[in-house]
Amino acid sequence: MTFAAKDGKAPELRGFREVQRLAYDCAEAVAAQLRPGVTEREAARMQRDWLRERGVRDWFHLPFAWFGDRTAFAGFKVPLQFFPTSRKLEPGMPFILDMAPVHKGFTADIGYSGCLGLSPLHDRLLADLEAHRELILREVRERRSLREIYEDVERLMIRQGYANRHRAYPFGVIAHKVDRVTERRWSPHVFGFGTQSLKGLASDALHGHRDGWSPLWSPYRFSDHLPRPGLWAVEPHLGFRGTGAKFEEILVVTDSKDPEQSAFWLDDDLPHVRRWAEEKVTA
Amino acid sequence: MKLREARERWVSTGGIELCVAELGDVSRPTVVLVHGYPDSKEVWSEVASRLADEWHVVLYDVRGHGRSTAPSPLRGGFTLEKLTDDFLAVADAVSPDRPVHVVGHDWGSVQAWEFATVKRTEGRIASFTSMSGPSLDHFGHWIKQRMSRPTPRRVGQLLGQGAKSWYVYMLHTPVLPELAWRGPLGKQWPRILQRMEKVPADGYPTPSLPQDAAHGAWLYRDNVRPRLRRPRTDAYAHVPVQLITPTEDFFLSESLYDQLELWAPQLVRRALPAKHWVPRTRPDQLSAWISEFVAANEAARQGGLPVQGTSATGAYADRFGGQLVLVTGAAGGIGRATAFAFAEAGARVVAVDRDGEGAARTAEMAQLIGSPAAWGETVDVSDEQAVEKLAEKVAREYGIVDVLVNNAGIGLSGSFLDTTSEEWKNVLDVNLWGVIHGCRIFGKQMADRGQGGHIVNLASAAAFQPSRALPAYSTSKAAVLMLSECLRAELAEKSIGVSAICPGIVNTNITATTRFAGTDATEEKRLRNRTGRLYGLRNYPPEKVADAILKAVVRNQAVVPVTPEARGARLLSRVSPGVLRGIARLKPPL
């Protein structure tokens, strides 16, 4: 898939942008309902119900919710630990909501970090994520290899004093490609992942393997290639002792020669971006 | 002694004249210091003068001690009920309108537990800081519990405390203790104190000691047996309590306070690596903790809030809360993780690095996770004058360092014949001289203060694992290890512990700056990337080393290998050094 311009008129992009907004609206609505005592499973179900009511039938992956030190993936060894548990939310606890709905054939994959109550530490983590959003866009526009960008993100995290927690994701990915998904009447999911989306990812991996690229943006050799045009769901994830924070949103990469057009964030009107803008105004 | 500057007055109660001394501004909240056995109020002189800047400090000689008069007859004149009368009389005289903060040491603390748990003092006490003196009622229950449900551990605790309490039985014999105190023991006591406790000899104990000790024997005889036999069941503290436990106390074991939370719902625990007479040997730490606790309670009283424990929740918060910790090389890796671990334990942190921005960042983050104050300093540890200047500044602005972590270090790889003398100099300047400067300058400050402390030096598993790839680095680290061991021997008499930490392969940034001798820029970059990747694959987190460092300080361990490979190498170096020599010949697969 290639995209001509950032103007947003392209119907393809509009569809993706709509579902990404829908997902962030869901995250904000659910976050507003979180109270002490709510469990991760309940929070995940709230996201699922909210999106189902608005027409979502398929998923790239089912909604996740992580509370407390699970936001920093403390002690995560096996992938099953990513699934929501009966951990209860307490005052002052950070949380992350992560969901990837498919709507009208378009996919989004978002991450929303919040905290129940005030936490200067969590605020700091969120504020420090801004530098990563800028760095990733800049270096993708400079057409650096994905593996190099990955290493630069990690270096920045270490300089900031954090641990890179997206290392804990499967294959240590910071991002993966997303694409259109054909809507079927029956769309089962295995281990929380929609089979249709997995099919797309698998076929990308197969084709990419032949052409020397990968739909997974990882620290490994298979990501040692130029940014591949398409839509990438990027999720830098900071961890600091028992606290974690991330955002996840779609980065559009095109084959345009114009650097501005060669890569851009699908949408600049998202909760975390608005938050940074507000902080700048108050400062 | 500074107490001479105090304002003195007499308070009469039940036919006794109590000698009361006051320091500081009377309009400030009052802190009453109660002394133990065989002491007089002068035992508090150092603590009182430090507290007087901020609080209205009141000390009094317990009846029969110092310049207060003794009851007649002595038998039955020292019951806790009568001592409570005395305390209330003093409190009413010095602070009639608002409750006082009580601090008790030894028998002063035993008394103050009574004050803090009986009904009639309610509203007269705002907080209680206890050291080295349990409530006799709690102690009675403690013994009963262990007698009625003995497990091997509980029996051990019972026997241990039983042995530590030998002097209590002695004091129950008639006449003999008095004769001993008025005779040879009284004469020898100051010397015994100096030898056993390293109490500074500056006019303490006072000349009234033989008399005080003889009278004070009745504290035991009037109270211990009846209370231990029939402890009160309602001895719940009605005020917030701060418990300071000296961990090397000859007379009281730490397990005495195992379930104290049941009796004192608002409890803050502190641990101090010191012997029994902490008011004499650790006045800085005590006055800091007392001040902090009094201030927190005053704020809570005014705001109508319950007193929370310290905000720090990390491991060993009881031990490091409020202490000053200096970490070099704190802009990343083990140094940064260590600074954070201390911050989580509530310590104040000075983060030192030649990368000033990184050090400042460490300090900033430290404050977000529990450090009450943290500072970043830009200093190259190999520069002696810079370290000296830093030490002056730290002492002047933040105080004397309680824990020093010499962590800064650089890597150098390559064969001996490829290593230039310039490279040798560089690595020794930072890795060895940096540690020497730190130990010499900050260690001297610690020793001069005479209130203990701890020095941690980061050596490496390379200190006992020879290798053809790291001759200069290993040499520098072996020197650090030996330096630490020598220093440990020397500073033991000053109660300053020294630990050498040998981490092994830890996933830090050290490989990114390691110099590879005898290589050009591209080859060096390749080697850096390669070793960096190998370290990443090993993936041993610096946080675990930081935990080992805190534990080493708490336990005063001499040499601590951290990773399994470091522990293995350490073991081999002792049982079969030949194997290590064989390994040393292998070329690293780079």
Interface residues (C-beta under 8 A of the other chain):
Chain A: P120 L121 R124 I158 R159 Q160 G161 A163 F240 R241
Chain B: G332 R336 F340 E344 G358 R361 T362 M365 L368 I369 N509 P541 E543
